Amino acid sequence: MLVTQKTFIFISLTSPPYLTLNKNGSKPVITLAKKKDFSETSTPQQQKFPIKLSTSLLPSTAIAVFGLGFIDAGYSGDWSRIGVISEETEALLKAAAFVVVPLCIFLIVYLSREPEIEA
């Protein structure tokens, strides 16, 4: 760690290669590689990394978080301990979790099914 007046600079032994110190050690210098200059005849090769996600992934995730919220609120005891919900509400959420969680599982499985294509 380097201390200069009111500035603290921490440099670990495994700092990134583009971050180096000046010769006097007072200020870090960031060095970056130059961008390649493509001529008009050559075309830059752009690598595309398409992310292929199912269309039902986001709704399934939201449904899973909803179901896990019921389990957390009903069974953890943390929410009633800090006063967010009462103990009666916690008992109600615990009972409701027996209905909500299987319903969430059913919805997730139903959404994840791919439609059958008839030829």
DSSP file (Angstrom, degrees, kcal/mol; ACC not computed):
  #  RESIDUE AA STRUCTURE BP1 BP2  ACC     N-H-->O    O-->H-N    N-H-->O    O-->H-N    TCO  KAPPA ALPHA  PHI   PSI    X-CA   Y-CA   Z-CA
    1    1 A M              0   0    0      0, 0.0     2,-0.5     0, 0.0     9,-0.2   0.000 360.0 360.0 360.0 136.4    0.0    0.0    0.0
    2    2 A L  E     -A    9   0A   0      7,-3.2     7,-2.5     2,-0.0     2,-0.5  -0.935 360.0-163.3-112.2 127.0    1.3    3.4   -1.0
    3    3 A V  E     +A    8   0A   0     -2,-0.5     2,-0.5     5,-0.2     5,-0.2  -0.949  12.3 172.3-115.8 119.0    0.3    6.4    1.1
    4    4 A T  E >   -A    7   0A   0      3,-2.3     3,-2.7    -2,-0.5     2,-0.4  -0.960  63.3 -60.9-127.5 114.3    0.8    9.9   -0.3
    5    5 A Q  T 3  S-     0   0    0     -2,-0.5     0, 0.0     1,-0.3     0, 0.0  -0.329 122.1 -14.0  50.1-102.6   -0.6   12.8    1.7
    6    6 A K  T 3  S+     0   0    0     -2,-0.4     2,-0.5    -3,-0.1    -1,-0.3   0.202 117.1  94.7-111.4  15.8   -4.4   12.0    1.8
    7    7 A T  E <   -A    4   0A   0     -3,-2.7    -3,-2.3     2,-0.0     2,-0.5  -0.915  53.9-160.5-114.9 132.0   -4.5    9.3   -0.9
    8    8 A F  E     -A    3   0A   0     -2,-0.5     2,-0.5    -5,-0.2    -5,-0.2  -0.940   8.2-175.0-108.7 128.2   -4.3    5.6   -0.3
    9    9 A I  E     -A    2   0A   0     -7,-2.5    -7,-3.2    -2,-0.5     2,-0.6  -0.980   7.2-161.2-124.4 119.8   -3.3    3.4   -3.3
   10   10 A F        +     0   0    0     -2,-0.5     2,-0.5    -9,-0.2    -2,-0.0  -0.887  10.3 179.3-103.3 123.0   -3.4   -0.3   -2.8
   11   11 A I        -     0   0    0     -2,-0.6     2,-0.1     4,-0.1    -2,-0.0  -0.974  12.9-155.2-124.6 116.9   -1.4   -2.3   -5.3
   12   12 A S    >   -     0   0    0     -2,-0.5     3,-1.0     1,-0.1    -2,-0.0  -0.361  29.4-110.9 -84.9 169.2   -1.4   -6.1   -4.8
   13   13 A L  T 3  S+     0   0    0      1,-0.3    -1,-0.1    -2,-0.1    -2,-0.0   0.742 118.5  51.0 -70.4 -21.9    1.3   -8.4   -6.1
   14   14 A T  T 3  S+     0   0    0      3,-0.0    -1,-0.3     2,-0.0    -2,-0.1  -0.257  79.8 153.4-109.4  45.5   -1.2   -9.8   -8.6
   15   15 A S    <   -     0   0    0     -3,-1.0    -4,-0.1     1,-0.1    -2,-0.0  -0.331  56.1 -84.7 -70.4 157.1   -2.3   -6.5  -10.1
   16   16 A P    >   -     0   0    0      0, 0.0     3,-1.6     0, 0.0    -1,-0.1  -0.244  36.7-118.0 -61.3 152.2   -3.6   -6.5  -13.7
   17   17 A P  T 3  S+     0   0    0      0, 0.0    -2,-0.1     0, 0.0    14,-0.0   0.721 111.0  60.0 -67.8 -19.7   -0.9   -6.2  -16.3
   18   18 A Y  T 3  S+     0   0    0      1,-0.1    13,-2.8    12,-0.1     2,-0.6   0.516  91.5  77.5 -86.2  -2.8   -2.2   -2.9  -17.6
   19   19 A L  E <   +B   30   0B   0     -3,-1.6     2,-0.3    11,-0.2    11,-0.2  -0.918  60.8 157.4-109.6 111.4   -1.7   -1.1  -14.3
   20   20 A T  E     -B   29   0B   0      9,-2.5     9,-3.9    -2,-0.6     2,-0.3  -0.833  35.7-115.0-127.6 165.9    1.9   -0.2  -13.6
   21   21 A L  E     -B   28   0B   0     -2,-0.3    -2,-0.0     7,-0.3     5,-0.0  -0.715  29.4-109.1 -99.8 151.1    3.6    2.4  -11.4
   22   22 A N    >   -     0   0    0      5,-1.4     3,-0.9    -2,-0.3    -1,-0.1  -0.223  41.1-100.6 -63.8 168.0    5.7    5.4  -12.5
   23   23 A K  T 3  S+     0   0    0      1,-0.3    -1,-0.1     2,-0.1    -2,-0.0   0.860 126.3  47.5 -63.5 -34.8    9.4    5.1  -11.8
   24   24 A N  T 3  S-     0   0    0      3,-0.1    -1,-0.3     1,-0.0    -2,-0.0   0.560 108.9-127.3 -84.7  -5.7    9.1    7.3   -8.7
   25   25 A G  S <  S+     0   0    0     -3,-0.9    -2,-0.1     2,-0.2    -1,-0.0   0.665  74.2 118.0  77.4  16.6    6.1    5.2   -7.5
   26   26 A S  S    S+     0   0    0      1,-0.2    -1,-0.1   -24,-0.0   -22,-0.0   0.843  73.7  19.4 -88.3 -32.4    3.9    8.2   -7.0
   27   27 A K  S    S-     0   0    0    -18,-0.0    -5,-1.4     2,-0.0    -1,-0.2  -0.998  74.6-119.2-142.6 136.2    1.0    7.5   -9.4
   28   28 A P  E     -B   21   0B   0      0, 0.0     2,-0.5     0, 0.0    -7,-0.3  -0.482  25.6-149.0 -73.5 147.1   -0.3    4.4  -11.2
   29   29 A V  E     -B   20   0B   0     -9,-3.9    -9,-2.5    -2,-0.1     2,-0.6  -0.964   3.0-145.6-118.0 131.2   -0.2    4.5  -15.0
   30   30 A I  E     -B   19   0B   0     -2,-0.5     2,-0.5   -11,-0.2   -11,-0.2  -0.861  15.6-169.5 -98.8 122.1   -2.8    2.7  -17.0
   31   31 A T        -     0   0    0    -13,-2.8     2,-0.3    -2,-0.6    -2,-0.0  -0.945   5.5-176.8-113.1 130.8   -1.5    1.3  -20.3
   32   32 A L        -     0   0    0     -2,-0.5     2,-0.1   -13,-0.0    -2,-0.0  -0.903  30.2-104.5-124.0 153.1   -3.9   -0.1  -22.9
   33   33 A A        -     0   0    0     -2,-0.3     2,-0.2     1,-0.1     3,-0.0  -0.437  42.1-106.1 -72.8 149.2   -3.3   -1.8  -26.2
   34   34 A K        -     0   0    0     -2,-0.1     2,-0.2     1,-0.1    -1,-0.1  -0.486  34.8-108.2 -75.8 147.3   -4.0    0.3  -29.3
   35   35 A K        -     0   0    0     -2,-0.2    -1,-0.1     1,-0.1     2,-0.1  -0.546  39.6-105.9 -74.2 138.2   -7.0   -0.5  -31.3
   36   36 A K        -     0   0    0     -2,-0.2     2,-0.8     1,-0.1    -1,-0.1  -0.397  25.8-134.4 -66.4 139.5   -6.3   -2.1  -34.6
   37   37 A D        -     0   0    0     -2,-0.1     2,-0.4    -3,-0.0    -1,-0.1  -0.854  20.2-155.7 -98.1 106.3   -6.7    0.1  -37.7
   38   38 A F        -     0   0    0     -2,-0.8     2,-0.0     1,-0.1     5,-0.0  -0.658  11.4-133.2 -83.5 133.4   -8.6   -1.8  -40.3
   39   39 A S        -     0   0    0     -2,-0.4     3,-0.2     1,-0.1    -1,-0.1  -0.306  26.3-104.8 -77.3 170.1   -8.1   -0.7  -43.8
   40   40 A E  S    S+     0   0    0      1,-0.2    -1,-0.1     3,-0.1    -2,-0.0   0.785 118.1  54.1 -67.9 -26.3  -11.0   -0.2  -46.2
   41   41 A T  S    S+     0   0    0      2,-0.0     2,-0.3     0, 0.0    -1,-0.2   0.839 101.1  65.0 -79.3 -32.2  -10.3   -3.5  -48.1
   42   42 A S  S    S-     0   0    0     -3,-0.2    -4,-0.0     0, 0.0     0, 0.0  -0.678  74.2-145.2 -92.9 146.4  -10.3   -5.7  -45.0
   43   43 A T        -     0   0    0     -2,-0.3     2,-0.2    -5,-0.0    -4,-0.1  -0.895  23.2-112.6-108.6 138.6  -13.4   -6.2  -43.0
   44   44 A P        -     0   0    0      0, 0.0     2,-0.9     0, 0.0    -6,-0.0  -0.464  25.4-128.9 -70.2 138.3  -13.3   -6.7  -39.2
   45   45 A Q        -     0   0    0     -2,-0.2     2,-0.6     2,-0.0     0, 0.0  -0.779  24.6-162.1 -89.5 110.0  -14.2  -10.1  -38.1
   46   46 A Q        -     0   0    0     -2,-0.9     2,-0.6     2,-0.0    -3,-0.0  -0.816   8.4-144.7 -95.8 125.5  -16.8   -9.6  -35.4
   47   47 A Q        -     0   0    0     -2,-0.6     2,-0.5     2,-0.0    -2,-0.0  -0.780  14.1-159.6 -89.1 126.1  -17.3  -12.6  -33.2
   48   48 A K        -     0   0    0     -2,-0.6    -2,-0.0     2,-0.0     0, 0.0  -0.907   9.3-166.2-107.8 131.9  -20.9  -12.9  -32.1
   49   49 A F        -     0   0    0     -2,-0.5     2,-0.2     2,-0.0    -2,-0.0  -0.795  15.4-158.6-114.4  86.1  -21.8  -15.0  -29.1
   50   50 A P        -     0   0    0      0, 0.0     2,-0.8     0, 0.0    -2,-0.0  -0.456   7.9-142.9 -70.1 132.5  -25.5  -15.5  -29.4
   51   51 A I        -     0   0    0     -2,-0.2     2,-0.9     2,-0.0    -2,-0.0  -0.852  12.8-158.7 -95.6 114.3  -27.1  -16.3  -26.1
   52   52 A K        +     0   0    0     -2,-0.8     2,-0.4     0, 0.0    -1,-0.0  -0.829  20.8 167.5 -99.7 107.4  -29.9  -18.8  -26.7
   53   53 A L        -     0   0    0     -2,-0.9     2,-0.1     2,-0.0    -2,-0.0  -0.892  38.6-107.5-118.3 149.3  -32.3  -18.7  -23.9
   54   54 A S    >   -     0   0    0     -2,-0.4     3,-1.4     1,-0.1     4,-0.4  -0.439  24.1-127.8 -69.8 147.3  -35.7  -20.3  -23.7
   55   55 A T  T 3  S+     0   0    0      1,-0.3     3,-0.2     2,-0.1    -1,-0.1   0.696 109.3  55.0 -70.9 -16.6  -38.6  -17.8  -23.9
   56   56 A S  T 3> S+     0   0    0      1,-0.2     4,-2.0     2,-0.1    -1,-0.3   0.384  82.1  91.4 -95.5   4.8  -40.0  -19.3  -20.7
   57   57 A L  H <> S+     0   0    0     -3,-1.4     4,-2.4     2,-0.2     5,-0.2   0.941  86.4  45.7 -67.1 -47.0  -36.9  -18.8  -18.6
   58   58 A L  H  > S+     0   0    0     -4,-0.4     4,-2.3     2,-0.2     5,-0.2   0.941 115.6  44.9 -65.3 -48.0  -37.7  -15.4  -17.2
   59   59 A P  H  > S+     0   0    0      0, 0.0     4,-2.3     0, 0.0    -1,-0.2   0.901 113.8  51.3 -62.5 -37.2  -41.3  -16.3  -16.3
   60   60 A S  H  X S+     0   0    0     -4,-2.0     4,-2.2     2,-0.2    -2,-0.2   0.900 110.2  49.1 -64.9 -39.6  -40.2  -19.6  -14.8
   61   61 A T  H  X S+     0   0    0     -4,-2.4     4,-2.4     2,-0.2    -1,-0.2   0.911 110.8  49.9 -65.4 -42.4  -37.5  -17.8  -12.7
   62   62 A A  H  X S+     0   0    0     -4,-2.3     4,-2.1     1,-0.2    -2,-0.2   0.899 111.3  49.0 -63.6 -40.5  -40.0  -15.2  -11.5
   63   63 A I  H  X S+     0   0    0     -4,-2.3     4,-2.4     2,-0.2    -1,-0.2   0.899 110.7  50.9 -65.8 -40.2  -42.5  -18.0  -10.5
   64   64 A A  H  X S+     0   0    0     -4,-2.2     4,-2.6     2,-0.2    -2,-0.2   0.908 110.3  48.7 -64.4 -41.6  -39.7  -19.9   -8.6
   65   65 A V  H  X S+     0   0    0     -4,-2.4     4,-1.8     2,-0.2    -1,-0.2   0.889 110.0  53.1 -65.1 -38.2  -38.7  -16.8   -6.7
   66   66 A F  H  X S+     0   0    0     -4,-2.1     4,-1.4     2,-0.2    -2,-0.2   0.936 111.6  45.0 -61.0 -47.4  -42.3  -16.2   -5.8
   67   67 A G  H  X S+     0   0    0     -4,-2.4     4,-1.7     1,-0.2    -2,-0.2   0.898 112.3  50.8 -64.7 -41.0  -42.7  -19.7   -4.4
   68   68 A L  H  X S+     0   0    0     -4,-2.6     4,-2.7     1,-0.2    -1,-0.2   0.817 104.2  59.9 -67.2 -28.5  -39.4  -19.5   -2.5
   69   69 A G  H  X S+     0   0    0     -4,-1.8     4,-2.8     2,-0.2     5,-0.2   0.890 103.8  50.3 -64.4 -38.8  -40.6  -16.2   -1.0
   70   70 A F  H  X S+     0   0    0     -4,-1.4     4,-2.3     2,-0.2     5,-0.2   0.916 111.8  47.5 -64.5 -41.9  -43.5  -18.0    0.5
   71   71 A I  H  X S+     0   0    0     -4,-1.7     4,-2.5     2,-0.2     5,-0.4   0.927 114.6  46.7 -64.3 -43.7  -41.2  -20.7    2.0
   72   72 A D  H  X S+     0   0    0     -4,-2.7     4,-1.8     1,-0.2     5,-0.4   0.936 115.5  44.3 -64.4 -46.7  -38.9  -18.0    3.3
   73   73 A A  H  < S+     0   0    0     -4,-2.8     4,-0.3     1,-0.2    -1,-0.2   0.859 120.2  41.3 -68.2 -34.6  -41.6  -15.9    4.8
   74   74 A G  H  < S+     0   0    0     -4,-2.3    20,-0.2    19,-0.3    -2,-0.2   0.857 126.6  25.2 -82.4 -35.6  -43.5  -18.8    6.3
   75   75 A Y  H  < S+     0   0    0     -4,-2.5    -3,-0.2    -5,-0.2    -2,-0.2   0.643 106.3  67.2-110.0 -16.0  -40.7  -21.0    7.7
   76   76 A S  S  < S-     0   0    0     -4,-1.8    -3,-0.1    -5,-0.4    -2,-0.1   0.898  74.6-151.3 -77.3 -37.3  -37.6  -18.8    8.4
   77   77 A G     >  +     0   0    0     -5,-0.4     4,-1.5    -4,-0.3     5,-0.1   0.356  66.9 108.5  83.8  -7.9  -39.1  -16.8   11.3
   78   78 A D  H  > S+     0   0    0     -6,-0.3     4,-1.9     1,-0.2     6,-0.2   0.890  71.7  54.5 -69.5 -39.1  -36.8  -13.9   10.4
   79   79 A W  H  4>S+     0   0    0     -7,-0.3     5,-2.1     1,-0.2     6,-1.2   0.875 112.3  42.1 -68.1 -37.1  -39.6  -11.6    9.1
   80   80 A S  H  45S+     0   0    0      3,-0.2     3,-0.3     4,-0.2    -1,-0.2   0.819 110.7  58.0 -77.6 -28.7  -41.7  -11.9   12.2
   81   81 A R  H  <5S+     0   0    0     -4,-1.5    -2,-0.2     1,-0.2    -1,-0.2   0.878 110.5  41.6 -67.8 -36.9  -38.7  -11.5   14.4
   82   82 A I  T  <5S-     0   0    0     -4,-1.9    -1,-0.2    -5,-0.1    -2,-0.2   0.503 119.0-110.6 -90.7  -2.5  -37.7   -8.1   12.9
   83   83 A G  T   5S+     0   0    0     -4,-0.4    -3,-0.2     2,-0.3    -4,-0.1   0.616  82.0 122.4  91.8  13.4  -41.4   -7.0   12.8
   84   84 A V  S   <S+     0   0    0     -5,-2.1     2,-0.3    -6,-0.2    -4,-0.2   0.917  85.3  12.5 -73.0 -42.4  -42.1   -7.0    9.1
   85   85 A I  S    S-     0   0    0     -6,-1.2    -2,-0.3   -12,-0.1    -1,-0.2  -0.910  84.9-111.7-128.8 159.3  -45.0   -9.4    9.5
   86   86 A S     >  -     0   0    0     -2,-0.3     4,-1.9     1,-0.1     5,-0.1  -0.371  30.7-109.6 -83.8 169.5  -46.9  -10.7   12.5
   87   87 A E  H  > S+     0   0    0      1,-0.2     4,-1.9     2,-0.2     5,-0.1   0.820 119.8  55.6 -69.4 -29.6  -46.7  -14.2   13.8
   88   88 A E  H  > S+     0   0    0      2,-0.2     4,-2.0     1,-0.2    -1,-0.2   0.905 108.0  48.0 -67.7 -40.6  -50.3  -14.8   12.7
   89   89 A T  H  > S+     0   0    0      1,-0.2     4,-2.6     2,-0.2    -2,-0.2   0.874 109.3  54.0 -66.3 -36.5  -49.4  -13.8    9.2
   90   90 A E  H  X S+     0   0    0     -4,-1.9     4,-2.0     2,-0.2    -1,-0.2   0.901 108.3  48.8 -63.7 -40.2  -46.3  -16.0    9.3
   91   91 A A  H  X S+     0   0    0     -4,-1.9     4,-1.8     2,-0.2    -1,-0.2   0.875 111.2  50.8 -66.3 -36.6  -48.6  -19.0   10.3
   92   92 A L  H  X S+     0   0    0     -4,-2.0     4,-2.5     2,-0.2    -2,-0.2   0.909 110.4  48.6 -66.5 -41.7  -50.9  -18.1    7.4
   93   93 A L  H  X S+     0   0    0     -4,-2.6     4,-1.7     2,-0.2   -19,-0.3   0.855 108.1  55.4 -65.7 -34.4  -48.0  -17.9    4.9
   94   94 A K  H  X S+     0   0    0     -4,-2.0     4,-0.5   -20,-0.2    -1,-0.2   0.912 112.1  42.5 -64.5 -41.5  -46.8  -21.3    6.2
   95   95 A A  H >< S+     0   0    0     -4,-1.8     3,-1.0     1,-0.2     4,-0.4   0.890 112.9  52.8 -71.1 -39.0  -50.2  -22.8    5.5
   96   96 A A  H >X S+     0   0    0     -4,-2.5     4,-3.0     1,-0.2     3,-1.4   0.782  96.0  69.5 -67.8 -25.8  -50.5  -21.1    2.1
   97   97 A A  H 3X S+     0   0    0     -4,-1.7     4,-1.8     1,-0.3    -1,-0.2   0.799  89.0  63.8 -63.1 -27.6  -47.1  -22.4    1.1
   98   98 A F  H << S+     0   0    0     -3,-1.0    -1,-0.3    -4,-0.5    -2,-0.2   0.750 115.2  30.7 -68.2 -22.0  -48.6  -25.9    0.9
   99   99 A V  H <> S+     0   0    0     -3,-1.4     4,-1.5    -4,-0.4    -2,-0.2   0.813 121.0  48.8 -98.8 -42.8  -50.8  -24.6   -1.9
  100  100 A V  H  X S+     0   0    0     -4,-3.0     4,-2.5     1,-0.2    -3,-0.2   0.907 107.0  53.1 -70.3 -43.5  -48.6  -22.0   -3.6
  101  101 A V  H  X S+     0   0    0     -4,-1.8     4,-2.4    -5,-0.2     5,-0.2   0.927 110.7  45.2 -64.6 -47.0  -45.4  -24.0   -3.9
  102  102 A P  H  > S+     0   0    0      0, 0.0     4,-2.5     0, 0.0    -1,-0.2   0.890 113.4  52.3 -62.5 -34.8  -47.0  -27.0   -5.7
  103  103 A L  H  X S+     0   0    0     -4,-1.5     4,-2.4     2,-0.2    -2,-0.2   0.906 109.3  49.2 -64.5 -40.5  -48.8  -24.6   -7.9
  104  104 A C  H  X S+     0   0    0     -4,-2.5     4,-2.4     2,-0.2    -1,-0.2   0.911 110.6  50.0 -63.8 -42.3  -45.5  -22.8   -8.7
  105  105 A I  H  X S+     0   0    0     -4,-2.4     4,-2.3     1,-0.2     5,-0.2   0.916 110.7  50.0 -63.3 -42.4  -43.9  -26.1   -9.5
  106  106 A F  H  X S+     0   0    0     -4,-2.5     4,-2.7     1,-0.2    -2,-0.2   0.926 111.4  48.4 -61.0 -44.8  -46.8  -27.1  -11.8
  107  107 A L  H  X S+     0   0    0     -4,-2.4     4,-2.6     2,-0.2    -2,-0.2   0.888 110.6  50.9 -64.2 -39.3  -46.5  -23.7  -13.6
  108  108 A I  H  X S+     0   0    0     -4,-2.4     4,-1.7     2,-0.2    -1,-0.2   0.931 113.5  44.4 -64.3 -44.5  -42.8  -24.0  -14.1
  109  109 A V  H  X S+     0   0    0     -4,-2.3     4,-0.8     1,-0.2    -2,-0.2   0.907 113.9  50.8 -65.8 -41.0  -43.1  -27.5  -15.6
  110  110 A Y  H >< S+     0   0    0     -4,-2.7     3,-0.5     1,-0.2    -2,-0.2   0.900 112.5  45.9 -64.3 -41.1  -46.0  -26.4  -17.8
  111  111 A L  H 3< S+     0   0    0     -4,-2.6    -1,-0.2     1,-0.2    -2,-0.2   0.804 108.0  57.2 -71.6 -28.7  -44.1  -23.4  -19.1
  112  112 A S  H 3< S+     0   0    0     -4,-1.7     2,-0.2    -5,-0.2    -1,-0.2   0.649  82.1 103.6 -80.2 -13.2  -40.9  -25.4  -19.8
  113  113 A R  S << S-     0   0    0     -4,-0.8     3,-0.0    -3,-0.5    -3,-0.0  -0.503  71.0-133.4 -69.7 133.7  -42.7  -27.9  -22.0
  114  114 A E        -     0   0    0     -2,-0.2     2,-0.1     1,-0.1    -2,-0.1  -0.672  27.4-104.4 -85.7 141.6  -42.0  -27.2  -25.7
  115  115 A P        -     0   0    0      0, 0.0     2,-0.4     0, 0.0    -1,-0.1  -0.395  35.3-116.1 -66.3 141.5  -44.9  -27.2  -28.0
  116  116 A E        -     0   0    0     -2,-0.1     2,-0.6     1,-0.0    -3,-0.0  -0.636  23.5-143.7 -80.8 132.2  -45.2  -30.3  -30.1
  117  117 A I        -     0   0    0     -2,-0.4     2,-0.4    -3,-0.0    -1,-0.0  -0.858   9.9-149.6-100.1 120.7  -44.9  -29.7  -33.8
  118  118 A E              0   0    0     -2,-0.6    -2,-0.0     1,-0.1     0, 0.0  -0.755 360.0 360.0 -91.7 134.3  -47.1  -31.8  -36.0
  119  119 A A              0   0    0     -2,-0.4    -1,-0.1     0, 0.0    -2,-0.0   0.434 360.0 360.0 -99.7 360.0  -45.8  -32.7  -39.5
